[in-house]
Amino acid sequence: MPLDHLMARLSEEHIEELQKPQYIIGSQLTFRDGMVDILGDELDVDDARLLFQMNGSWWIRFSHSTTQIADIGHKSAQEAMDALKHACADCAIAITLQPGDIALVNNRIALHGRSEPGSEYGEQTRWLLRTYGLDITDIDPSQRHDGSAFMLYP
């Protein structure tokens, strides 16, 4: 879901609301156990902005499953987040991956998700390797998985 496609479907009022520090973003399910091991608790970002500008370009930080408004009674914040979710549904571009394919997504200029697995390969199973681009020059050795040169946090 390219961010520029999402932005075209949002009103100016919704864009303004999504830029306000009024959201809470929680850890993704696949990261929660590791965050608890590392930090002693889940990692939540309070007072988060879902849309922001970086070097003159729009960026996004959003997860449909872990983002909520900080003030439950804040109707315009909820409406803006709902509009973003609807824009996501309208802008989803289906990409079918075959065994050996690689999909690179910049999580700040596009959103992504998964549909049900198809029957062609693996049927109800998924074979997915997730990786991130990260500058690790300042990572403490204790933050590496079992002393690995390439694996961070179990």
GUSE-9885 format. One record per residue (C-alpha): x, y, z; residue number from 1. Coordinates in nm, 4 decimals. Example, Ala and Ser with C-alpha at 12.3 -4.5 7.8 and 13.67 -1.06 7.14 Angstrom:
<nodes>
node east = 1.2300 north = -0.4500 up = 0.7800 pos = 1 .
node east = 1.3670 north = -0.1060 up = 0.7140 pos = 2 .
</nodes>
This chain:
<nodes>
node east = 0.0000 north = 0.0000 up = 0.0000 pos = 1 .
node east = 0.2095 north = 0.2925 up = -0.1251 pos = 2 .
node east = 0.1882 north = 0.5933 up = 0.1042 pos = 3 .
node east = 0.1281 north = 0.8351 up = -0.1821 pos = 4 .
node east = -0.1816 north = 0.6319 up = -0.2780 pos = 5 .
node east = -0.3054 north = 0.6460 up = 0.0814 pos = 6 .
node east = -0.2460 north = 1.0202 up = 0.1083 pos = 7 .
node east = -0.4554 north = 1.0813 up = -0.2031 pos = 8 .
node east = -0.7537 north = 0.9158 up = -0.0316 pos = 9 .
node east = -0.7306 north = 1.1059 up = 0.2977 pos = 10 .
node east = -0.8922 north = 1.4422 up = 0.3639 pos = 11 .
node east = -0.6844 north = 1.7359 up = 0.4848 pos = 12 .
node east = -0.8583 north = 1.7037 up = 0.8226 pos = 13 .
node east = -0.7622 north = 1.3374 up = 0.8517 pos = 14 .
node east = -0.4028 north = 1.4123 up = 0.7506 pos = 15 .
node east = -0.3891 north = 1.6838 up = 1.0159 pos = 16 .
node east = -0.5243 north = 1.4464 up = 1.2839 pos = 17 .
node east = -0.2827 north = 1.1675 up = 1.1880 pos = 18 .
node east = 0.0086 north = 1.4077 up = 1.2417 pos = 19 .
node east = -0.0879 north = 1.4791 up = 1.6022 pos = 20 .
node east = 0.0880 north = 1.2892 up = 1.8853 pos = 21 .
node east = -0.2289 north = 1.1144 up = 1.9977 pos = 22 .
node east = -0.1770 north = 0.7485 up = 1.9128 pos = 23 .
node east = -0.0223 north = 0.4467 up = 2.0834 pos = 24 .
node east = 0.1685 north = 0.1946 up = 1.8728 pos = 25 .
node east = 0.2371 north = -0.1447 up = 2.0310 pos = 26 .
node east = 0.4855 north = -0.4143 up = 1.9429 pos = 27 .
node east = 0.3981 north = -0.6538 up = 1.6661 pos = 28 .
node east = 0.2892 north = -0.9962 up = 1.7913 pos = 29 .
node east = 0.6011 north = -1.1638 up = 1.6504 pos = 30 .
node east = 0.8232 north = -0.9254 up = 1.8493 pos = 31 .
node east = 0.6408 north = -0.9165 up = 2.1836 pos = 32 .
node east = 0.8198 north = -1.2063 up = 2.3534 pos = 33 .
node east = 1.1600 north = -1.0729 up = 2.2480 pos = 34 .
node east = 1.0727 north = -0.7230 up = 2.3692 pos = 35 .
node east = 0.9641 north = -0.8616 up = 2.7046 pos = 36 .
node east = 1.2893 north = -1.0600 up = 2.7299 pos = 37 .
node east = 1.4978 north = -0.7549 up = 2.6429 pos = 38 .
node east = 1.3070 north = -0.4709 up = 2.8086 pos = 39 .
node east = 1.1038 north = -0.6532 up = 3.0713 pos = 40 .
node east = 0.7844 north = -0.5305 up = 2.9048 pos = 41 .
node east = 0.6267 north = -0.4831 up = 2.5653 pos = 42 .
node east = 0.7495 north = -0.1826 up = 2.3733 pos = 43 .
node east = 0.4744 north = 0.0740 up = 2.3229 pos = 44 .
node east = 0.5246 north = 0.4116 up = 2.1623 pos = 45 .
node east = 0.3016 north = 0.6638 up = 2.3397 pos = 46 .
node east = 0.2064 north = 0.9985 up = 2.1885 pos = 47 .
node east = 0.2951 north = 0.8660 up = 1.8441 pos = 48 .
node east = 0.2251 north = 1.0469 up = 1.5205 pos = 49 .
node east = 0.1081 north = 0.8181 up = 1.2424 pos = 50 .
node east = 0.2062 north = 1.0593 up = 0.9647 pos = 51 .
node east = 0.5084 north = 1.2870 up = 0.9702 pos = 52 .
node east = 0.7417 north = 1.4587 up = 0.7302 pos = 53 .
node east = 1.1059 north = 1.3616 up = 0.6971 pos = 54 .
node east = 1.3348 north = 1.5547 up = 0.4618 pos = 55 .
node east = 1.0314 north = 1.7000 up = 0.2830 pos = 56 .
node east = 0.8617 north = 1.3641 up = 0.2232 pos = 57 .
node east = 0.5694 north = 1.2015 up = 0.3985 pos = 58 .
node east = 0.6457 north = 0.9019 up = 0.6180 pos = 59 .
node east = 0.4097 north = 0.6722 up = 0.8047 pos = 60 .
node east = 0.4217 north = 0.4548 up = 1.1137 pos = 61 .
node east = 0.1139 north = 0.2394 up = 1.1497 pos = 62 .
node east = -0.0024 north = -0.1113 up = 1.2269 pos = 63 .
node east = -0.3711 north = -0.1911 up = 1.1956 pos = 64 .
node east = -0.3442 north = -0.4526 up = 1.4712 pos = 65 .
node east = -0.1377 north = -0.2634 up = 1.7311 pos = 66 .
node east = -0.2274 north = 0.1044 up = 1.6894 pos = 67 .
node east = -0.4892 north = 0.2722 up = 1.9032 pos = 68 .
node east = -0.5823 north = 0.6252 up = 1.9969 pos = 69 .
node east = -0.4442 north = 0.7488 up = 2.3286 pos = 70 .
node east = -0.7708 north = 0.9142 up = 2.4363 pos = 71 .
node east = -1.0624 north = 0.6776 up = 2.3719 pos = 72 .
node east = -1.3073 north = 0.9692 up = 2.3638 pos = 73 .
node east = -1.1176 north = 1.1567 up = 2.0925 pos = 74 .
node east = -1.3618 north = 1.1159 up = 1.8042 pos = 75 .
node east = -1.1605 north = 1.2954 up = 1.5324 pos = 76 .
node east = -0.8468 north = 1.0881 up = 1.6049 pos = 77 .
node east = -1.0504 north = 0.7679 up = 1.5729 pos = 78 .
node east = -1.2185 north = 0.8897 up = 1.2534 pos = 79 .
node east = -0.8791 north = 0.9722 up = 1.1003 pos = 80 .
node east = -0.7400 north = 0.6292 up = 1.1895 pos = 81 .
node east = -1.0532 north = 0.4630 up = 1.0475 pos = 82 .
node east = -1.0112 north = 0.6647 up = 0.7264 pos = 83 .
node east = -0.6503 north = 0.5445 up = 0.7063 pos = 84 .
node east = -0.7638 north = 0.1823 up = 0.7464 pos = 85 .
node east = -1.0221 north = 0.2268 up = 0.4695 pos = 86 .
node east = -0.7595 north = 0.3880 up = 0.2452 pos = 87 .
node east = -0.5352 north = 0.0870 up = 0.3083 pos = 88 .
node east = -0.8093 north = -0.1502 up = 0.1953 pos = 89 .
node east = -0.8624 north = 0.0591 up = -0.1189 pos = 90 .
node east = -0.4913 north = 0.0860 up = -0.2032 pos = 91 .
node east = -0.3711 north = -0.2681 up = -0.1443 pos = 92 .
node east = -0.1743 north = -0.4004 up = -0.4397 pos = 93 .
node east = -0.1659 north = -0.7798 up = -0.4412 pos = 94 .
node east = 0.1779 north = -0.9295 up = -0.4946 pos = 95 .
node east = 0.2041 north = -1.3047 up = -0.5302 pos = 96 .
node east = 0.5400 north = -1.4337 up = -0.4189 pos = 97 .
node east = 0.6842 north = -1.7557 up = -0.5510 pos = 98 .
node east = 0.9429 north = -1.9712 up = -0.3711 pos = 99 .
node east = 1.2724 north = -1.7842 up = -0.3773 pos = 100 .
node east = 1.1143 north = -1.4411 up = -0.4358 pos = 101 .
node east = 1.2203 north = -1.1430 up = -0.2288 pos = 102 .
node east = 0.9966 north = -0.8472 up = -0.1441 pos = 103 .
node east = 1.1611 north = -0.5350 up = -0.0046 pos = 104 .
node east = 0.9333 north = -0.2852 up = 0.1682 pos = 105 .
node east = 1.0320 north = 0.0478 up = 0.3187 pos = 106 .
node east = 0.7952 north = 0.0567 up = 0.6168 pos = 107 .
node east = 0.8010 north = 0.4367 up = 0.6210 pos = 108 .
node east = 0.6704 north = 0.4932 up = 0.2677 pos = 109 .
node east = 0.4528 north = 0.1851 up = 0.2239 pos = 110 .
node east = 0.2431 north = -0.0412 up = 0.4398 pos = 111 .
node east = 0.2140 north = -0.4145 up = 0.3901 pos = 112 .
node east = 0.0232 north = -0.7131 up = 0.5144 pos = 113 .
node east = -0.0506 north = -1.0718 up = 0.4309 pos = 114 .
node east = -0.3561 north = -1.2384 up = 0.2889 pos = 115 .
node east = -0.4487 north = -1.6017 up = 0.3304 pos = 116 .
node east = -0.1858 north = -1.8385 up = 0.1895 pos = 117 .
node east = -0.2624 north = -1.9763 up = -0.1533 pos = 118 .
node east = -0.2739 north = -2.3436 up = -0.2468 pos = 119 .
node east = 0.0077 north = -2.3351 up = -0.5036 pos = 120 .
node east = 0.3004 north = -2.3606 up = -0.2613 pos = 121 .
node east = 0.2758 north = -2.4743 up = 0.0975 pos = 122 .
node east = -0.1024 north = -2.4435 up = 0.1095 pos = 123 .
node east = -0.1756 north = -2.3455 up = 0.4702 pos = 124 .
node east = 0.1844 north = -2.2831 up = 0.5714 pos = 125 .
node east = 0.4094 north = -1.9854 up = 0.5201 pos = 126 .
node east = 0.7810 north = -1.9870 up = 0.4712 pos = 127 .
node east = 0.8884 north = -1.6372 up = 0.5496 pos = 128 .
node east = 1.2242 north = -1.4978 up = 0.6453 pos = 129 .
node east = 1.2051 north = -1.1450 up = 0.7821 pos = 130 .
node east = 1.5053 north = -0.9167 up = 0.7827 pos = 131 .
node east = 1.5705 north = -0.5504 up = 0.8457 pos = 132 .
node east = 1.8251 north = -0.2969 up = 0.7355 pos = 133 .
node east = 1.9861 north = -0.1652 up = 1.0524 pos = 134 .
node east = 2.3074 north = 0.0185 up = 1.1380 pos = 135 .
node east = 2.4546 north = -0.1970 up = 1.4146 pos = 136 .
node east = 2.7857 north = -0.0192 up = 1.4670 pos = 137 .
node east = 2.6824 north = 0.0872 up = 1.8186 pos = 138 .
node east = 2.5106 north = -0.2385 up = 1.9224 pos = 139 .
node east = 2.6396 north = -0.3787 up = 2.2496 pos = 140 .
node east = 2.7636 north = -0.7411 up = 2.2297 pos = 141 .
node east = 2.5007 north = -0.8371 up = 2.4905 pos = 142 .
node east = 2.2336 north = -0.7440 up = 2.2369 pos = 143 .
node east = 2.3487 north = -1.0125 up = 1.9946 pos = 144 .
node east = 2.1889 north = -1.3562 up = 1.9924 pos = 145 .
node east = 2.4297 north = -1.6097 up = 2.1435 pos = 146 .
node east = 2.7327 north = -1.4069 up = 2.0300 pos = 147 .
node east = 2.6239 north = -1.4185 up = 1.6658 pos = 148 .
node east = 2.7882 north = -1.1751 up = 1.4246 pos = 149 .
node east = 2.4564 north = -1.1243 up = 1.2412 pos = 150 .
node east = 2.1625 north = -1.2098 up = 1.4728 pos = 151 .
node east = 2.0319 north = -0.9493 up = 1.7164 pos = 152 .
node east = 1.7935 north = -1.0210 up = 2.0035 pos = 153 .
node east = 1.6525 north = -1.3707 up = 2.0268 pos = 154 .
</nodes>
